[in-house]
Amino acid sequence: MNAQYVEQLYKKLMSSLANLNGEISNPVAKQSAMALKSKAIVVELRTHIIESGFDSIEEEIHFFKEIKPKFSALIYFHEKAYTIEFRMPHGTAEQKSMFLAREISKIDNFYFNNIEFSSYMKKGSTTNDSTYFVVGNGQLILGLGYDYLDFDPQFGSIHSSLAARFIGAQMALEYISKKLATIEGFGSPYIDNSTLDYDGTNTELIELAYALHKSGRIKSDIKEIVSVFETLFSTTIKDPYRTYHDFKSRKIDRTKFLTFLKKELNDALDRES
């Protein structure tokens, strides 16, 4: 593998996508063109790798674990963004936000169904790399939805494609969050003088908001609870859906702020008894 050629190819791809983003105003046409350009560059990458091969197993693992997923993720992301723009309802803000919430749920389900491999990648584990990222060694994974994968038995493994989809799904979540912000007002810089002096993080506020929402203690949509928190605590809360998704990936304590609150209150009750 010629590492310099691959690096230049990636720069070429990113430059082409930036040009398309500036040249095309229609969002459907833009995402379609960017998906096609991503596919074309991946074809060039495939040709190079098949012709040049690898100097070692370590180089092959590095390519299919770290390099190829960066390319392939862009195909998944722009195809996903194209689908979102093409199918976006032309109705009310509520209809649009419900549609986007369903798209987020699809991504959440994908992560949930593949949580072990997601954890493997996030932790930077290497113990199974020779199985996951060497051509011909990957194990079949059920339930992935292969229409979204770019799996090619001569140019990767199932896990390399899965790693690419993790990256692309994260990009899709960010894309959806930005669209929700324009529809629902998430992240609006509304500041009111009559606020409480809050000394925690916005992630903790999101955890509290979802606890109140999911428990049914507050009979409001999560966006309304978040909006009230923004006003009450004089803050701007960005990407609550994405943050909630991140909670699901926590291995030790997925509700660590609620655990902290419970401990602090119990300690106070013990001291004051």
C-alpha positions in Angstrom: 0.0 0.0 0.0 1.2 3.5 -0.9 0.3 5.4 2.2 1.0 8.8 0.6 -1.3 8.0 -2.3 -4.1 7.0 0.0 -3.7 10.2 2.0 -3.8 12.3 -1.1 -6.9 10.4 -2.3 -8.6 11.2 1.0 -7.7 14.9 0.7 -9.0 14.8 -2.9 -12.3 13.4 -1.6 -12.7 16.0 1.1 -11.9 18.8 -1.3 -14.4 17.5 -3.8 -17.1 17.2 -1.2 -16.4 20.8 0.0 -16.8 22.0 -3.6 -20.1 20.2 -4.1 -21.4 21.6 -0.8 -20.7 25.1 -2.0 -21.8 24.7 -5.5 -25.2 22.9 -5.0 -28.0 24.5 -3.1 -30.7 21.9 -3.3 -30.2 19.6 -0.4 -31.4 16.4 -2.1 -29.2 17.0 -5.2 -26.3 18.0 -3.0 -26.4 14.8 -0.9 -26.9 12.6 -4.0 -23.8 14.2 -5.7 -21.7 13.8 -2.5 -22.7 10.2 -2.1 -21.8 9.5 -5.8 -18.4 11.2 -5.4 -17.6 9.3 -2.3 -18.4 6.0 -4.1 -16.2 7.0 -7.0 -13.2 7.7 -4.8 -13.7 4.4 -2.9 -13.6 2.6 -6.2 -10.2 4.3 -6.9 -9.1 3.2 -3.4 -10.2 -0.3 -4.0 -8.3 -0.5 -7.3 -5.1 0.7 -5.6 -5.3 -1.7 -2.7 -6.0 -4.8 -4.8 -3.2 -3.9 -7.2 -0.6 -3.0 -4.5 -1.6 -5.2 -1.6 0.0 -4.9 1.9 3.5 -5.3 3.2 2.3 -7.0 6.4 -0.7 -8.2 8.4 -0.2 -5.1 10.6 -0.6 -2.8 7.7 -3.7 -4.6 6.5 -5.3 -4.4 9.9 -4.5 -0.7 10.2 -6.0 0.0 6.7 -9.2 -1.9 7.3 -9.6 -0.7 10.9 -8.6 3.0 10.6 -8.3 4.1 7.0 -10.9 2.5 4.8 -13.8 3.2 7.3 -13.1 7.0 7.0 -13.7 6.7 3.2 -16.7 4.3 3.4 -18.4 6.3 6.2 -18.9 9.2 3.9 -20.9 6.9 1.5 -23.2 5.8 4.4 -23.5 9.3 5.7 -24.4 11.1 2.5 -26.8 8.3 1.4 -28.4 8.6 4.8 -28.6 12.4 4.5 -30.0 12.0 1.0 -32.8 9.7 2.3 -33.6 12.2 5.1 -33.8 15.2 2.7 -35.8 13.2 0.1 -38.3 11.9 2.6 -38.6 14.9 4.9 -42.3 15.9 5.3 -43.4 19.2 3.9 -45.9 19.6 6.7 -45.7 21.1 10.2 -42.7 21.5 12.5 -44.1 18.7 14.6 -44.3 16.3 11.6 -40.8 17.1 10.7 -39.4 16.7 14.2 -41.3 13.3 14.6 -39.8 12.1 11.3 -36.3 13.1 12.4 -36.8 11.5 15.8 -37.7 8.2 14.1 -34.4 8.5 12.1 -32.5 8.9 15.4 -34.3 5.8 16.8 -33.1 3.8 13.8 -29.5 4.8 14.6 -30.0 4.1 18.3 -31.2 0.6 17.5 -28.2 0.0 15.3 -25.8 1.0 18.1 -27.8 -1.1 20.6 -27.7 -4.2 18.4 -23.9 -3.8 18.0 -23.0 -2.4 21.4 -20.1 -5.0 22.0 -18.3 -4.1 18.9 -19.0 -0.4 19.4 -17.3 -0.7 22.8 -14.4 -2.6 21.3 -13.8 0.3 18.9 -14.3 3.1 21.4 -11.9 1.5 23.9 -9.2 1.1 21.2 -9.1 -2.7 21.8 -6.8 -4.8 19.6 -7.3 -8.4 20.9 -9.5 -9.4 18.0 -8.0 -7.3 15.2 -6.6 -10.2 13.3 -10.1 -11.7 13.1 -12.0 -8.5 12.5 -9.8 -6.7 10.1 -8.0 -9.2 7.9 -9.7 -10.1 4.6 -11.5 -13.4 4.8 -11.3 -13.7 8.6 -14.4 -11.8 9.6 -17.3 -13.6 11.2 -20.9 -13.2 9.9 -22.9 -10.8 12.0 -26.6 -11.1 11.9 -29.1 -8.2 11.9 -26.8 -5.5 10.4 -29.0 -4.5 7.5 -26.6 -5.2 4.7 -28.2 -2.7 2.4 -26.3 -0.1 4.4 -22.9 -1.9 4.2 -20.3 -1.7 1.6 -19.0 -5.2 2.3 -16.8 -6.5 -0.5 -15.1 -9.9 0.2 -12.0 -8.8 -1.8 -11.8 -5.4 -0.2 -12.4 -5.7 3.5 -14.4 -7.5 6.2 -17.8 -7.3 7.7 -16.2 -5.5 10.8 -14.4 -3.0 8.6 -17.8 -2.1 7.1 -19.4 -2.0 10.5 -16.6 0.4 11.7 -17.4 2.6 8.8 -21.1 2.6 9.6 -20.3 3.7 13.2 -18.5 6.7 11.9 -21.2 7.5 9.4 -24.0 7.0 11.9 -22.3 9.5 14.2 -22.1 12.0 11.4 -25.8 11.4 10.6 -26.7 12.0 14.3 -24.9 15.4 14.1 -26.7 16.2 10.8 -30.1 15.4 12.3 -29.4 17.3 15.5 -28.6 20.4 13.4 -31.8 20.0 11.5 -33.8 19.6 14.7 -32.2 22.8 16.0 -33.6 24.7 13.1 -37.0 23.2 13.5 -37.4 23.0 17.3 -35.1 25.7 18.6 -32.7 23.4 20.4 -29.6 25.3 21.4 -31.3 28.7 21.2 -29.2 31.2 23.1 -32.1 32.4 25.2 -30.9 34.0 28.5 -33.2 35.2 31.2 -32.2 37.2 34.2 -34.4 35.2 36.6 -32.3 32.1 36.5 -30.8 29.6 39.0 -27.1 29.5 39.7 -26.3 26.1 38.2 -22.8 24.7 38.7 -23.0 21.4 36.8 -22.7 20.3 33.2 -25.3 20.3 30.4 -24.8 16.6 30.1 -26.1 16.2 33.6 -29.1 18.4 32.8 -29.9 16.2 29.8 -29.7 13.1 32.0 -32.1 14.7 34.5 -34.4 15.9 31.7 -34.6 12.4 30.2 -35.2 10.8 33.6 -38.2 13.1 34.2 -39.5 12.5 30.7 -39.0 8.7 30.6 -40.4 8.2 34.1 -43.6 10.1 33.1 -43.2 12.5 36.0 -43.3 15.4 33.5 -45.9 14.9 30.8 -44.1 16.9 28.2 -41.9 16.2 25.2 -38.2 16.1 25.8 -37.7 19.3 23.7 -40.0 21.2 26.0 -38.2 20.0 29.1 -34.8 20.9 27.6 -36.1 24.4 26.6 -37.3 25.0 30.2 -34.0 23.9 31.6 -32.2 26.3 29.2 -34.3 29.2 30.5 -34.1 28.2 34.2 -30.4 27.6 34.3 -29.3 30.3 31.8 -27.5 27.9 29.5 -27.6 26.5 25.9 -28.1 22.8 25.6 -26.9 21.3 22.4 -27.6 17.9 20.8 -29.8 16.3 23.6 -30.7 13.4 21.3 -27.0 12.7 20.6 -26.1 12.9 24.3 -28.9 10.5 25.3 -27.5 8.1 22.7 -24.1 8.4 24.4 -25.7 7.4 27.7 -26.5 4.1 26.2 -22.8 3.4 25.5 -21.7 3.9 29.1 -20.5 0.6 30.5 -20.2 1.3 34.3 -23.0 3.6 35.2 -25.3 4.9 32.5 -27.1 7.3 35.0 -24.1 8.5 36.9 -25.6 12.0 37.6 -28.7 10.5 39.1 -26.5 8.1 41.1 -24.5 11.1 42.3 -27.7 13.0 43.4 -29.0 10.0 45.2 -25.7 9.6 47.1 -25.5 13.2 48.0 -29.1 13.3 49.3 -28.7 10.1 51.3 -25.4 11.4 52.9 -27.2 14.6 53.8 -30.1 12.7 55.4 -27.6 10.6 57.4 -25.7 13.7 58.6 -28.9 15.4 59.7 -30.6 12.4 61.3 
